[in-house]
Amino acid sequence: MREEILKQAETEQNRMDQLRAQGKEKSATYRQYLGNRLFYSRVKDLYRKYGLLEETKPSEKETD
């Protein structure tokens, strides 16, 4: 489950970057990914709290 969440968060972040480059920050898809990003951030924080995920790496901090 942890790996799936991390993989999905990365995939959606890449898709958000593509949409942003196209100027589609106001699209429903972009906003859905943004909401998901907040959820994934919270899940990753809980994983860290309970020792299921290592502390934030510098590259990961940019995508939270």
Buried (B, 14 or more C-beta within 10 A) or exposed (E): EEEEBBEEBEEBBEEBEEBEEEEBEEEEEBBEBEEBBEEBEEBBEEBEEEEEBEEEEEEBEEBB
